[in-house]
Amino acid sequence: MLSGEPSDSLSALEIQLANALAVAGIKIKRHPHFKPHITLFYDIQRIPKSAIKPITWQARRFALIHSHLGQSRYETLATWPLNT
C-alpha cells in the first residue's frame, strides 16, 4: 500500500464526511494524519518494492462501501457524484 499527500479539497471532503458522520451519531476512529491511499493487492507474500510512473485519475463519484471483514466481500450502499 502506497500513499500520498492529500490535496486541500480532499482534506476538506474527509473533514466534512467525519463531521456529518458525527452529527448522525456514527462514531468513527479518525487517524490524526489522513493520507489517501489505494490497496492494489492482498496476499500472504510481500511483493518487493519497485519504482513505477505516478498514477493519477480524477474521482467523479464517492461511494459508501460495507466491507464484510474477513470475507473479501464488499457491498455498495450508496454513491454520490462529486463536483469536479
C-alpha positions in Angstrom: 0.0 0.0 0.0 1.4 3.4 -1.0 0.0 6.8 -0.1 0.4 10.4 -1.0 -0.3 13.8 0.4 -4.0 14.8 0.4 -5.0 17.9 -1.7 -6.8 20.7 0.1 -10.1 19.6 -1.5 -9.6 16.0 -0.4 -8.8 17.0 3.1 -11.9 19.2 3.2 -14.0 16.3 2.0 -12.5 14.0 4.7 -13.3 16.6 7.4 -16.9 17.1 6.1 -17.6 13.4 6.0 -16.3 12.9 9.5 -18.4 15.8 10.8 -21.5 14.5 9.0 -21.0 11.0 10.5 -20.6 12.6 14.0 -23.8 14.6 13.6 -25.6 11.3 12.5 -24.3 9.6 15.7 -21.9 7.4 13.9 -18.6 7.1 15.8 -15.5 6.6 13.7 -11.9 6.3 14.6 -10.1 9.1 12.7 -6.3 8.9 12.1 -4.7 12.2 13.0 -2.7 12.3 9.7 -5.1 11.5 6.9 -3.2 10.0 3.9 -5.1 9.0 0.8 -4.2 5.5 -0.4 -5.3 2.6 -2.6 -4.7 -1.0 -1.9 -3.7 -2.8 -5.1 -3.1 -6.4 -3.8 -3.6 -8.6 -0.8 -1.5 -11.7 -0.3 0.4 -13.6 2.4 3.7 -13.0 0.5 5.0 -9.5 0.2 6.0 -8.2 -3.2 9.3 -6.3 -3.5 9.0 -2.6 -3.9 9.8 -1.2 -7.4 9.6 2.2 -9.0 6.7 3.0 -11.2 5.5 6.1 -13.0 2.9 8.1 -11.0 -0.7 7.1 -11.4 -3.3 9.8 -11.4 -7.1 9.9 -12.0 -10.0 12.2 -11.3 -12.7 11.0 -9.0 -16.2 11.6 -10.3 -18.2 9.9 -7.5 -18.0 8.9 -3.9 -19.3 5.5 -2.6 -20.2 4.2 0.8 -19.0 0.6 1.0 -19.8 -2.0 3.6 -16.7 -4.2 3.9 -17.6 -7.7 5.2 -14.4 -8.2 7.2 -12.6 -11.4 6.6 -14.8 -12.4 3.6 -13.2 -10.4 0.8 -16.8 -9.2 0.0 -17.8 -5.6 -0.4 -21.3 -4.1 -0.7 -22.0 -0.7 -2.3 -24.6 1.0 0.0 -24.8 4.4 -1.8 -23.0 6.6 -4.3 -22.8 10.3 -4.8 -21.4 12.4 -7.6 -18.5 14.7 -6.8 -18.4 18.2 -8.3 -15.1 18.0 -10.1 
